[in-house]
Amino acid sequence: MKYIGYGGGRGMPTEHALLPSLGYAVFVMDTRGQGGRWSSGATGDPAGNGAGPENSTVMTRGIISPEDYYYTRLFTDAALAAETAAALQSGAVPVAVSGVSQGGGLALATAALLGDAVAVCHADVPFLCDIQRAITLAPKAPFTEVPEFLDQNVDLIPQALDTLRYVDCALLARRITADCLLSVGLMDEICPPSTVFAAYNEIGAAKDLAIYAYSGHSVPQAHAERQLRHLRATLPSAGA
């Protein structure tokens, strides 16, 4: 199960060819109301424009209520997509979830929400961790969308912070039972390293953390080899 980073959509099949070539089926979730920035999508957000993909900022969409918040809906999408991926397989096939940035946050959230239904979680430079602190630290978007909004809407600060706690992956992480591999770039200005450590420290299941001292909001190409070794050890493919 693969989730996409902020602003992107599901893209084209050729963008996801590595794992199928190694015998793993890959289910890619399109991201509602995004897919208009760096990768194409096709899914609208009924609470937004509802019509299709857009080049949108979504961090404050519905932020005054956990029930209406954009990321509450997106976490629900992510969990349902993983359940659908599992249902498409014949027999009881374990699910692995993965993603970078926003996709990494969705992978953590799905692993937390679905418990033992998720066997492996790969979350690279994950977004949406230790959010209340991140919005005071990160010098670059998307976290900066929140303080910009609250600067002009001071009466909404308590409700907004309550909502952000509801979807904080550092709080959800303690529910994860999957075997996890996370990564962090110590020069990351989008998802501050301390926020990734906050989520990692809460995971009580088997876990490992790849630390890249000279990386920003990305991982080196060599990290793919580490992920593949971890995946083969924890979830062998049908062709292995």
C-alpha positions as CSV (number, residue, x, y, z in Angstrom):
1,M,0.0,0.0,0.0
2,K,1.6,3.3,-1.1
3,Y,0.6,6.8,0.0
4,I,1.6,10.0,-1.7
5,G,3.3,13.2,-0.5
6,Y,1.7,16.6,0.0
7,G,0.4,18.1,-3.2
8,G,0.8,15.0,-5.3
9,G,-1.6,12.4,-6.7
10,R,-1.4,8.8,-7.7
11,G,0.7,9.7,-10.8
12,M,1.3,7.2,-13.6
13,P,1.9,3.4,-13.4
14,T,5.5,3.8,-14.5
15,E,6.2,5.8,-11.3
16,H,5.5,2.7,-9.2
17,A,7.1,-0.1,-11.1
18,L,9.9,-1.1,-8.8
19,L,8.0,-3.3,-6.3
20,P,5.9,-5.1,-8.9
21,S,9.1,-6.0,-10.7
22,L,10.2,-7.8,-7.5
23,G,6.9,-9.7,-7.1
24,Y,5.0,-7.4,-4.8
25,A,1.5,-6.1,-5.7
26,V,1.2,-2.4,-5.2
27,F,-2.0,-0.4,-4.5
28,V,-1.5,3.3,-4.8
29,M,-4.0,5.6,-3.1
30,D,-4.9,8.9,-4.9
31,T,-5.1,11.8,-2.4
32,R,-8.4,13.6,-2.3
33,G,-8.2,17.3,-3.2
34,Q,-4.5,17.2,-4.1
35,G,-2.7,15.9,-7.2
36,G,-2.2,19.3,-8.8
37,R,1.3,20.2,-7.9
38,W,4.1,17.8,-8.7
39,S,2.2,14.5,-9.5
40,S,-1.1,14.1,-11.2
41,G,-4.3,12.9,-9.5
42,A,-8.0,12.5,-10.2
43,T,-9.8,12.6,-6.9
44,G,-11.6,15.6,-5.5
45,D,-12.5,16.4,-1.9
46,P,-16.3,16.8,-1.5
47,A,-15.6,19.2,1.4
48,G,-13.3,21.3,-0.9
49,N,-14.1,21.9,-4.6
50,G,-15.4,18.3,-4.9
51,A,-14.8,18.2,-8.7
52,G,-11.3,16.8,-9.1
53,P,-7.6,17.3,-8.3
54,E,-6.3,20.7,-7.4
55,N,-3.2,22.6,-6.5
56,S,-4.4,23.2,-3.0
57,T,-3.3,23.9,0.6
58,V,-5.3,21.7,3.0
59,M,-3.7,22.0,6.4
60,T,-6.4,24.3,7.7
61,R,-9.4,22.8,5.8
62,G,-12.0,22.1,8.5
63,I,-9.4,22.6,11.3
64,I,-11.9,23.8,14.0
65,S,-13.4,20.4,14.3
66,P,-11.8,16.9,14.4
67,E,-14.9,15.4,12.7
68,D,-14.6,17.9,9.8
69,Y,-10.9,18.2,9.5
70,Y,-9.3,17.3,6.1
71,Y,-6.8,14.9,7.6
72,T,-9.5,13.0,9.5
73,R,-11.0,12.2,6.1
74,L,-7.7,11.4,4.6
75,F,-6.8,9.0,7.4
76,T,-10.1,7.3,6.8
77,D,-9.3,7.1,3.1
78,A,-5.9,5.6,3.9
79,A,-7.2,2.9,6.2
80,L,-10.1,1.9,3.9
81,A,-7.6,1.8,1.0
82,A,-5.4,-0.6,2.9
83,E,-8.4,-2.8,3.8
84,T,-9.4,-2.8,0.1
85,A,-5.8,-3.8,-0.9
86,A,-6.0,-6.7,1.5
87,A,-9.4,-7.8,0.2
88,L,-8.1,-7.9,-3.4
89,Q,-5.6,-10.6,-2.5
90,S,-6.6,-14.3,-2.4
91,G,-6.2,-15.7,1.1
92,A,-4.9,-13.9,4.2
93,V,-2.1,-11.8,2.8
94,P,-0.4,-9.3,5.1
95,V,-0.3,-5.7,4.1
96,A,2.7,-3.4,4.0
97,V,2.1,0.4,4.1
98,S,4.6,3.0,2.8
99,G,5.1,6.6,1.9
100,V,7.2,9.7,2.0
101,S,6.4,12.9,3.9
102,Q,2.6,13.1,3.9
103,G,2.6,9.6,2.6
104,G,4.8,8.6,5.5
105,G,2.4,10.1,8.0
106,L,-0.5,8.2,6.3
107,A,1.5,5.0,6.6
108,L,2.0,5.5,10.3
109,A,-1.7,6.5,10.8
110,T,-2.9,3.4,8.9
111,A,-0.6,1.1,10.8
112,A,-2.0,2.6,14.0
113,L,-5.6,2.4,13.0
114,L,-5.6,-1.1,11.6
115,G,-3.3,-2.8,14.1
116,D,-2.4,-6.4,13.3
117,A,-3.9,-6.1,9.8
118,V,-0.7,-4.2,8.8
119,A,2.5,-6.3,9.0
120,V,5.1,-3.7,7.8
121,C,5.3,0.1,7.9
122,H,7.8,2.1,5.9
123,A,7.6,5.8,6.7
124,D,10.2,8.2,5.2
125,V,10.6,11.7,6.6
126,P,7.0,11.4,7.9
127,F,4.8,14.5,8.1
128,L,2.1,15.1,10.7
129,C,4.2,14.1,13.7
130,D,4.3,16.1,16.9
131,I,2.2,18.7,15.1
132,Q,1.7,21.2,17.8
133,R,5.5,21.6,18.2
134,A,6.2,21.3,14.4
135,I,4.0,24.3,13.6
136,T,6.3,26.4,15.8
137,L,9.5,25.0,14.4
138,A,9.3,24.3,10.7
139,P,10.4,27.3,8.5
140,K,8.8,25.9,5.3
141,A,5.4,24.8,4.3
142,P,3.1,22.9,4.8
143,F,3.3,23.2,8.6
144,T,3.6,27.0,8.2
145,E,0.0,27.1,6.8
146,V,-1.3,26.6,10.4
147,P,0.5,29.5,12.2
148,E,-0.3,31.8,9.3
149,F,-4.0,31.0,9.7
150,L,-3.9,31.2,13.5
151,D,-2.1,34.5,13.5
152,Q,-5.3,36.0,12.0
153,N,-7.8,33.8,13.7
154,V,-6.7,33.9,17.4
155,D,-10.1,32.9,18.7
156,L,-9.8,29.6,16.9
157,I,-6.5,28.5,18.5
158,P,-7.9,26.2,21.1
159,Q,-10.1,24.3,18.7
160,A,-7.4,24.1,16.1
161,L,-4.8,22.6,18.5
162,D,-7.4,20.1,19.8
163,T,-8.0,19.0,16.2
164,L,-4.3,18.7,15.4
165,R,-3.8,16.4,18.4
166,Y,-6.6,14.2,17.1
167,V,-4.5,13.4,13.9
168,D,-1.0,13.6,15.4
169,C,1.0,10.5,14.3
170,A,3.3,10.8,17.3
171,L,0.3,10.1,19.5
172,L,-1.2,7.4,17.2
173,A,2.2,5.7,16.9
174,R,1.9,3.9,20.3
175,R,-0.9,1.8,18.8
176,I,1.3,0.4,15.9
177,T,2.1,-3.3,16.0
178,A,3.7,-3.5,12.5
179,D,7.4,-4.0,12.0
180,C,8.6,-0.5,11.2
181,L,11.4,1.2,9.3
182,L,11.4,5.0,9.5
183,S,13.8,7.5,8.1
184,V,14.8,11.0,9.1
185,G,16.9,13.8,7.4
186,L,18.7,15.8,10.1
187,M,18.7,18.9,7.7
188,D,15.0,18.6,7.1
189,E,13.3,22.1,7.1
190,I,9.8,20.7,6.2
191,C,9.4,18.0,8.8
192,P,11.8,18.9,11.6
193,P,13.9,15.9,12.7
194,S,12.7,16.1,16.3
195,T,9.1,15.5,15.2
196,V,10.1,12.3,13.5
197,F,12.0,11.1,16.6
198,A,8.9,11.9,18.6
199,A,6.8,9.4,16.6
200,Y,9.6,6.8,16.4
201,N,10.0,6.9,20.2
202,E,6.3,6.1,20.7
203,I,6.4,2.9,18.6
204,G,6.4,-0.1,20.8
205,A,6.6,-2.7,18.0
206,A,9.8,-3.9,16.3
207,K,11.4,-0.8,14.7
208,D,14.4,0.7,13.0
209,L,15.4,4.2,12.1
210,A,17.6,5.3,9.2
211,I,19.3,8.6,10.1
212,Y,20.7,10.7,7.3
213,A,22.9,13.5,8.7
214,Y,23.2,15.4,5.4
215,S,19.7,14.9,4.0
216,G,16.9,17.4,4.0
217,H,13.3,16.4,3.2
218,S,14.3,13.4,1.2
219,V,16.2,10.2,1.5
220,P,19.3,9.1,-0.4
221,Q,18.7,6.7,-3.3
222,A,20.6,4.0,-1.3
223,H,17.8,4.0,1.2
224,A,15.7,2.0,-1.3
225,E,18.1,-0.9,-0.8
226,R,17.7,-0.8,2.9
227,Q,13.9,-0.8,2.5
228,L,14.0,-3.7,0.2
229,R,16.1,-5.8,2.6
230,H,13.7,-5.0,5.4
231,L,10.7,-5.8,3.3
232,R,12.2,-9.1,2.1
233,A,13.0,-10.1,5.7
234,T,9.6,-9.2,7.1
235,L,7.3,-9.8,4.1
236,P,8.7,-12.1,1.4
237,S,7.1,-11.6,-2.1
238,A,5.2,-14.3,-3.8
239,G,8.1,-14.8,-6.1
240,A,10.8,-15.0,-3.4
